[in-house]
Amino acid sequence: MSELFDFLVGRLSLEYFPKDPVTIGAAIGMPLTVLGLVALITYLKRWRWLWENWLTSLDAKKIGVMYMIVAIVMLLRGVADAAMLRLQTALAVNGAEGPFTTDTFQQVFTAHGTIMIFFVAMGLAFGLINCVLPLMIGARDMAFPMMNSISLWLFIAGMVLINLSLVFGGFSNGGWLGYPPLTGLEYNPGPGVDYWIWSLQIAGIGSLLSGINFFTTIIKHRAPGMTLWKMPVFSWSVLVTSVLIMLAFPILTVTLALLGLDRTMGMHFFTSDAGGNPMLYINLIWAWGHPEVYILVIPAFGVFSEVVATYSKKKLFGYKTMVYALIAIMFLSFIVWQHHFFTMGAGANVNAFFGIMTMVIAIPTGVKIFNWLFTMYKGRIEFKAPMVWFLAFVVTFTLGGVSGVLMAVPALDFQVHNTMFLVAHFHNVIIGGVVFGFFAGITHWFPKIFGFKLHDGLGRWSAILWQVGFILAFIPLYILGLMGAVRRLDSYSDPTWQPLFITSGIGVLVIAGGIGLFLLQLAYSVWKRKELRDDNGDPWDGRTLEWSVPSPAPHYNFAVIPRVTRRDDWWHMKQAGKTGIKQKEFKDIWLPKNTGIGVYIGVIAGIFGFGIIWHLWWLALLCIIAIIAIVLQRTLSIQDSEYHVSANELFHESARAMK
């Protein structure tokens, strides 16, 4: 009986419930929040509406909105984690106890990095791409709408697992990249590392599917006449990002799988026993990790290219050089990974090569900065909120880029490699670059998604607070890094560091104020949406095909697929007054039906991850069988998966687009 019981419950045990006050509070607060949301939806009787119109939707724009909602919720969690880290470092000096234990601090540190990279930056990127890319290239939808839904729900499943660790089991304390041997079974036998592995594994597979989808959409579904050299730069940035995803994410999948085998089946890929080697893991994780940096930031570069040209009332300066710079970054991103471990004894020749390559990759990035500035030169600049986000980006990203070039010198990197200097550099580049870019994009393209504009004043002040907060939060960390403050530090003995840590904590609070203003901007704009509605008068100098559809864009995007003759074709058509569409041009089309298959696969994948984490092998096996059965059922019923839209319906829904 005991063997049967062990088989059924795996390693589930009451000992894994949280014990210290901080984690107990989080474990209580999160379920109460979820129950409150469920109660509200039930009270409003919106479950059926939510299921039919959103959760099961295959419309790329709705999928994009759901990505961004999840990302913004996780941003709140990530910033709360950051505030906890800075609170600890502000108080734990000279033997004083901070509010968190060392283990809790390391879990929060790991969760913060994991959440911000995988579930905030990636979520904002994929959300914006889903909303905008088809409109830009003249496509009715993504190439694989069902795959798009599955990608979203795998992303959500990973997010649920990472938050479930708060309630039961605890999260990894091994850092957001999970270096062995710290994350090996010998030193970390609990479920925390497994939560980290399987939340990233499931979400990472969803990201890989998205990359394939984006790539196929651009290659196969561009409007007639739109060659690659006629695409907007944002579309180019997505194409380059898709290639990076398809090349880099299989490395992450294999790496996490090997680490999982080490932990669950006693393998020795990354141990020092039986021929294993921890350095193999570090090479593999950074072979994925550095391209991942550019997977995040390149779409933001595309956003800024559209925003700067639009609000400067000019064509983008150096279109081809921008594209070549993107392609150069794509290539070089795969040959700089070893600068992440200059201090690990690779040798002078290896360090010199990767140091030089790291400096070289800064060149195409610098080209883009200068092209944006030349675009602004003699332009009729409007300092709307998206443009303010761009200016904030230039300051923070340039600071992060310069500090990165400094760290490309191995001799200097030996001094600052594992210090707060590196933390400041990374945040300036990724958060100051990526998050600022996607906030600019959300603000700029909001009317195409929802049909009304965001309040501009609140948006500008949100960007300003983010900028001020970043300076306060990370300039002190550069100084602390040069003074010798290492990463993952939960206590210290030098009292001269405390004022700098306190200043950094104040900066995090200012950033939180910027997030609060962004949320207020959303709420106020929804309340005043009738006054802020986009009448399709195009107050911006919209040059891409997105402006040829109503605001908000209909679910099918284009009633008539446009024919493109040159770059910025829609802008030229507007100047010539040739943007009208005749009713006789409309033809009946077929669109995919909404389906819950993505939801089902996401839920089952989450349960599968839970089963693996807790060694419930029977549950994991049932989940695999269920997913195979769902896929087979979908394959057999594929002929019933589309519905007909008449030309008359297309004409009436597109009437606002014809002028």
Salt bridges, closest charged atoms under 4 A:
GLU52 OE2 - ARG48 NE 2.95
ASP59 OD1 - LYS61 NZ 3.15
ASP81 OD2 - ARG77 NE 3.26
ASP194 OD2 - ARG11 NH2 2.45
ASP194 OD1 - ARG263 NE 3.04
GLU382 OE1 - LYS313 NZ 3.59
ASP413 OD2 - HIS417 ND1 2.95
ASP456 OD2 - ARG460 NE 2.94
GLU531 OE2 - LYS528 NZ 3.65
ASP538 OD2 - LYS574 NZ 3.63
ASP541 OD2 - ARG543 NH2 3.95
ASP568 OD2 - ARG543 NH1 3.82
ASP569 OD1 - ARG566 NE 3.95
ASP588 OD2 - HIS644 NE2 3.07
